[in-house]
């Protein structure tokens, strides 16, 4: 099947279909339509490694799940640039644990 997509006889529209990515439920929930469009454009352009875009998507989902809000295109772009500059960029775990509500009260 991979040979089919790599064949020079494959039309541009078939290559485009093979490059399509399906966003899962959390990705659809936490990425705005504009942010998903940016991700599609980056993946389709093949100007950056796909793993950089995928990492930016995952960081955006993490941020969105923390805030409970959709990540807009501007925020996604900032995350993408952060991952581009440092491929190991991750939203710090301490931020996640501090952002989560706690049932502990201190008097």
PyMOL commands that set and color helices and strands:
alter all, ss='L'
color gray80, all
select helices_A, chain A and resi 2-6+12-19+25-30+33-45+50-67+73-85+93-99
alter helices_A, ss='H'
color red, helices_A
deselect
rebuild
show_as cartoon
